[in-house]
Amino acid sequence: MKFLHLADLHLGKRVNGFDFLEDQRFILEQVLDICDKNKVEAVVLAGDIYDNPVPPAAACTLLDWFLTQLSARQVPVLAVSGNHDSAERLDFAAQLLAGQGIYLAGRFTGAPRQVVLADNYGEVEFCLLPFVRAATVRHFLPDADIPDYDAAVAAALQLAVPAAKRRVLVAHQMVIAGAKSPKLSGSETVPVNVGTVEAVDAAHFSDFCYTALGHIHRPQTVGKNSVRYAGAPLCYHLDECGAQKSVTLVKLGRRGLDRVEVLPLKPRREMRHLTGPLAKLTENPTDTADYIWATLTDPTPLPEAMAALRAAYPNAMRLDYRPRQTDEDAAPVLAVEGKSFAELFGDFFEQMNGRPLTEDEREAVKKIREEAQK
């Protein structure tokens, strides 16, 4: 069986004020082409289908279109809710959609939903575990010791009696392998520290030949090749500039996992980070439709800088300043002991701007300081 592993679509998301619905449809059209080219037999959506619990109507319409396209191709869909989704909303018409091969697991209702499909080698179970917190599972197992997310996921999986020899888990959690945490990006609202109550040990997934994860926006394995985050299909934060986004093609053989292939996706617009003086960045712009984050190195902020930048790059998203570049922009540690506020401010100003304060500026700082102390 060949299936696509997708996650973190975040339909309806806005990035720095820009509506990404057209970009998301562009990517989903590529996904459909990949399904056709590779004769995909199922599509997995590992949570965060929408960007917020009450998605805009246009986002719902986009998901409806995508699921309809897959259903017309007779490609089953296995989907779980993520922490950004409304589990109740995602469950709407779930039984009706199951008749069309669209299997949704929004709410956790006491055990993971188990869906059995078949290929040339027999049955394959897809175990659908929506995003769960400790309290969610504890509600159904009041006598169990479930202090954290790790215990909650372990307890939930124990409730799923294997329905086939080859099993695939679909889940949306913060998963770690030993002491190593996944590599995060700025577009995630997930815990950063290993060992917190939110982390789930990948060791719980040993009974599954493949674990399709969502929640982390960078594609990566967790401990071993069969436990994977698909990553978000688009760049949703400026610290992901230049990252290659992808979809994961998984092939199961007679005994279990046979092969995993990461297929690149091409965005409608690239997201780029440009650094330099404003005049240089706008002199000969290239690929002007891209989303741009500009870091200006001009010595002082320039009036109407964003307007000038958007004249060259209409989709400029953000502008900030780094007035003086040092050898790696590593600021020297300043001796602060015994220095007055005026001296500390003067040191900071000179460090950031490459020149000392003028007398007029020193006097202005003094007056502001006095007013603040009143």
Backbone hydrogen bonds, N-H to C=O, Kabsch-Sander energy under -0.5 kcal/mol:
donor,donor_aa,acceptor,acceptor_aa,energy
3,F,250,V,-2.6
4,L,42,A,-2.2
5,H,248,T,-3.2
6,L,4,L,-0.6
6,L,44,V,-2.8
7,A,231,G,-0.5
8,D,47,G,-2.1
10,H,48,D,-2.6
11,L,49,I,-2.8
13,K,10,H,-1.7
15,V,18,F,-2.3
16,N,14,R,-0.6
18,F,15,V,-2.1
20,F,13,K,-1.7
24,Q,20,F,-2.5
25,R,21,L,-2.5
26,F,22,E,-2.1
27,I,23,D,-1.7
28,L,24,Q,-2.5
29,E,25,R,-2.3
30,Q,26,F,-1.2
31,V,27,I,-2.1
32,L,28,L,-2.1
33,D,29,E,-1.9
34,I,30,Q,-2.4
35,C,31,V,-2.3
36,D,32,L,-2.2
37,K,33,D,-2.8
38,N,34,I,-2.3
39,K,35,C,-0.7
39,K,36,D,-0.6
40,V,35,C,-1.9
41,E,2,K,-3.3
42,A,2,K,-0.7
43,V,76,P,-2.4
44,V,4,L,-3.4
45,L,78,L,-2.7
46,A,6,L,-2.8
46,A,44,V,-0.6
47,G,45,L,-1.1
47,G,80,V,-0.7
51,D,11,L,-1.9
59,A,56,P,-0.8
60,C,56,P,-1.6
61,T,57,A,-2.3
62,L,58,A,-1.9
63,L,59,A,-2.2
64,D,60,C,-2.4
65,W,61,T,-2.4
66,F,62,L,-2.3
67,L,63,L,-2.8
68,T,64,D,-2.2
69,Q,65,W,-2.2
70,L,66,F,-2.0
71,S,67,L,-2.6
72,A,68,T,-2.4
73,R,69,Q,-1.0
74,Q,71,S,-1.6
75,V,70,L,-2.6
77,V,101,G,-2.6
78,L,43,V,-2.7
79,A,77,V,-0.5
79,A,103,Y,-2.8
80,V,45,L,-2.0
81,S,105,A,-1.8
85,D,82,G,-0.8
87,A,85,D,-0.8
90,L,86,S,-2.5
91,D,87,A,-1.4
92,F,89,R,-1.3
94,A,91,D,-2.2
97,L,93,A,-2.8
98,A,94,A,-1.8
99,G,95,Q,-0.8
99,G,96,L,-0.8
100,Q,97,L,-2.1
101,G,98,A,-1.6
102,I,97,L,-2.1
103,Y,77,V,-3.2
103,Y,101,G,-0.7
104,L,102,I,-0.7
105,A,79,A,-2.0
109,T,107,R,-0.7
109,T,111,A,-0.6
113,R,128,L,-1.8
115,V,113,R,-0.5
115,V,126,F,-2.5
117,L,115,V,-0.6
117,L,124,V,-2.8
119,D,122,G,-2.7
122,G,119,D,-1.3
124,V,117,L,-3.2
125,E,166,R,-2.7
126,F,115,V,-3.3
127,C,125,E,-0.6
127,C,168,V,-3.4
128,L,113,R,-3.6
128,L,126,F,-0.7
129,L,127,C,-0.8
129,L,170,V,-2.8
131,F,81,S,-1.8
137,V,133,R,-1.6
138,R,134,A,-2.6
139,H,135,A,-1.5
140,F,136,T,-0.6
140,F,137,V,-1.0
141,L,137,V,-1.5
144,A,141,L,-1.7
146,I,144,A,-1.1
149,Y,197,V,-2.2
150,D,199,A,-0.5
152,A,148,D,-1.9
153,V,149,Y,-2.7
154,A,150,D,-2.2
155,A,151,A,-2.4
156,A,152,A,-2.4
157,L,153,V,-2.4
158,Q,154,A,-1.5
159,L,155,A,-0.7
159,L,156,A,-0.9
160,A,157,L,-1.5
161,V,159,L,-1.0
166,R,123,E,-0.6
167,R,165,K,-0.6
168,V,125,E,-3.0
169,L,210,Y,-2.3
170,V,127,C,-2.8
171,A,169,L,-0.5
171,A,212,A,-2.3
172,H,129,L,-0.5
173,Q,214,G,-0.8
174,M,198,E,-0.6
175,V,173,Q,-0.9
176,I,200,V,-2.7
177,A,180,K,-1.8
178,G,176,I,-0.5
180,K,177,A,-1.9
181,S,179,A,-0.6
184,L,182,P,-0.6
188,E,185,S,-1.5
196,T,193,N,-1.1
199,A,196,T,-1.4
200,V,174,M,-2.4
202,A,176,I,-2.6
204,H,201,D,-1.7
205,F,202,A,-2.0
206,S,203,A,-1.2
208,F,205,F,-1.8
209,C,167,R,-2.1
210,Y,167,R,-1.0
211,T,226,S,-3.1
212,A,169,L,-3.4
212,A,210,Y,-0.5
213,L,211,T,-0.8
213,L,228,R,-2.9
214,G,171,A,-1.3
220,Q,229,Y,-1.6
222,V,224,K,-0.8
222,V,227,V,-2.6
223,G,221,T,-0.5
224,K,222,V,-1.3
227,V,224,K,-1.6
228,R,211,T,-2.3
228,R,226,S,-0.6
229,Y,220,Q,-3.1
230,A,213,L,-1.5
230,A,228,R,-0.5
232,A,217,H,-0.9
236,Y,234,L,-0.5
240,E,237,H,-2.0
241,C,238,L,-1.5
242,G,271,M,-0.9
243,A,240,E,-2.6
245,K,243,A,-0.7
247,V,263,L,-2.3
248,T,5,H,-1.7
249,L,247,V,-0.5
249,L,261,E,-3.4
250,V,3,F,-3.1
250,V,248,T,-0.6
251,K,259,R,-3.0
252,L,1,M,-3.2
253,G,256,G,-3.9
258,D,251,K,-2.8
259,R,251,K,-1.8
261,E,249,L,-3.0
263,L,247,V,-2.9
263,L,261,E,-0.7
265,L,245,K,-2.5
272,R,270,E,-0.5
272,R,291,Y,-3.2
274,L,272,R,-0.5
274,L,293,W,-2.7
276,G,295,T,-2.1
281,L,277,P,-2.3
282,T,278,L,-2.0
283,E,279,A,-0.6
283,E,280,K,-0.5
284,N,280,K,-0.7
290,D,287,D,-1.9
291,Y,270,E,-2.9
292,I,315,N,-1.2
293,W,272,R,-2.5
294,A,318,R,-2.4
295,T,274,L,-3.1
296,L,294,A,-0.6
296,L,320,D,-3.1
297,T,276,G,-0.9
305,A,302,L,-1.2
308,A,304,E,-2.1
309,L,305,A,-2.5
310,R,306,M,-2.8
311,A,307,A,-1.3
312,A,308,A,-0.9
312,A,309,L,-0.6
313,Y,309,L,-3.2
315,N,288,T,-0.6
316,A,313,Y,-1.9
317,M,292,I,-3.4
318,R,292,I,-1.4
320,D,294,A,-2.3
322,R,296,L,-3.1
326,T,324,R,-0.5
328,E,326,T,-0.9
331,A,329,D,-0.8
334,L,332,P,-0.5
336,V,334,L,-0.5
339,K,336,V,-1.9
344,L,340,S,-2.5
345,F,341,F,-2.9
346,G,342,A,-2.3
347,D,343,E,-2.5
348,F,344,L,-2.4
349,F,345,F,-2.8
350,E,346,G,-2.3
351,Q,347,D,-2.3
352,M,348,F,-2.1
353,N,349,F,-2.2
354,G,350,E,-2.3
362,R,358,T,-2.4
363,E,359,E,-2.2
364,A,360,D,-2.0
365,V,361,E,-2.4
366,K,362,R,-2.1
367,K,363,E,-2.1
368,I,364,A,-2.2
369,R,365,V,-2.3
370,E,366,K,-2.2
371,E,367,K,-2.4
372,A,368,I,-2.1
373,Q,369,R,-1.3
374,K,370,E,-0.6
374,K,371,E,-0.8
